[in-house]
Amino acid sequence: MGRIKSILGYTAAVLASFVVLATFLGNNYLSEKFASATGIKVSPRYTGGEIVKVVDYGTYRTIIHRPVYDGLLGEREEGFIQIKWESIAGLPPMIHETIDYDGDNRADFLVTLNTATGETTVLGYNPNVVSVKKTYKLDTGWAVRILLRKVS
């Protein structure tokens, strides 16, 4: 009886070792599959929302994300829009860019970014544009979040 128990124990240990090896070797593949199977997504409050427009200027490009009002239990009254500038061959010292975030073909705000200091200003043409929330230095450029009030 003792011999059967030890054979079963060693067999279980060997099988468990294969499971552990398969888990570590297939970690990236398995984690992607498990996450997609559950339907879990990273909150747009962290990612900045989906990209709606990319404007290429040759040496850099502007990436405009969708306005984010998402909250835990529903939409919030205040949100933000994230604008990102990625360097391809260098950013200009000052970026002045008008943004139409609501798709009505009229500029909603003018954002100005000093790429040396990160100082950012916004001039709102739309009354729903509030102010600059935060400016972020990224490995590939800069990102800014502009506070918005929800359209009534």
N, C-alpha and C positions, 0 to 999 in steps of 0.2 A: 504494500500500500504506500509506503514511504517513497519507493522508487517511482511510482506513477505520479505522485504529487510533485516530485522534483522535476520529472520530465515535463509535466504540464506547466510548472512554474517557469522553467527555462524557455519553453516554447512561447509562452505569453510574453516573456521579456524580449525575446528576439523579434516577435511580431510588433511589440510596442516600439522597439528601436527603429524598425522600418517606418512606422507611422511618424515618429519624431523626425527622422531624416526627410521623409516626403514633405512634411509640414515646413521644415526650414528651407528646403530646396525650392519648393513651390510657393513660398510666402507671398511674393509679389503677385503672381498669377491668382492664387487662392483668395488673397485679400480683395483684389479687384472683383472677382466673381462673387464673393460673399456680399460685398458692399452693393454691387449692382442688383443682386437678387433681392435685397431688402428694400431697395428704392431710397435709401438714405442719401441726402445731398447736403453739402456744406451750405450753411446759411448765407444768403446774399449780403447780410450785414458784415460778414468776414471777407467775402470774395469781391464785393463791389457790385454784384449783379451780373447778368449776362451782357456780353458785348453787343451793342446795337450798330456801331459805326466805327470804321477805321479810316483815317485820313492820312495818306502817305505824302510826306514832303521831301522825299529823297534821302536826306541825312537823318531824319527822325520821323516818327509817326505818332499820331494822336489816336488814342483808343477811348471811345466814349461808351460807358456802360449805361444800362437802363436806370431810371430813377427807382430807388429802393425805399419803400414804405413798409416793408414786411415786418411784422412783429410776431411774438409767440402765439398770441390768440387772435390775431387779425391784423388789419392794416393800422398803422400809426398815423397820427395827424402830421407829424414831422418826419421827414426822410432826408435822403441825400442822393446826389449823383456823383459818381466817381469818374474823373478824367485822368488818363494816364498818358505820359509821354515816354516813348521808348526810343533810345538812341540807336541808330543804325551806324552812322559815321560821325556822331557828335551832335549835341544839342546846342542851339544858339544861346547866347548869354541871357537874352530876355525872350520870353514867349508871350505873345499877345494873341489870344484866340477867342473868337466869338462862337458860342455854342447854342444850338437850337435843340433843346432836350425834349420838347413836347411834339415835334414833328409838324409844326404849322408854317415852316419855311420863313420864320422870323427869328432873329437872334434873341435868346432869352437872357444871356449874360455874357460879359466879357471877362475872361480870366487872364491875369497877368502873373507870370512866374519868373522870378529871378533864379536862373539855374545855378548860380554860384552860391547864393545864400539860402535859397529855398523860400524866400519871402514871397507870399502869394496874396493878391488882392482880387476881389471880384466886384464888378459893377453890374448890378441887376437891372435888366430892362423889363423883366417880368416881375410883378409884385410877389410871386411865390418864391423867388430866390431870396434867401435870407443872408447868408454870409459864408465865409470859408470855415469849414469845420476843422480840418487838419490837412497838413501837407506831409507827404511821406517821401523820403529818399529811398529809392530802390536800387538794386544792383544794375539794372539796365536803364534807369532814368528817374522820373519823378511821378508821383500820383497825388491828386488833390481830391478831397471830398467837399462838395458844396452843399450846405444845408438848404432844404426846400420845405415849404409848407404844402400840405396836400391841397390840390385843386378842388374847390368846392363845387 
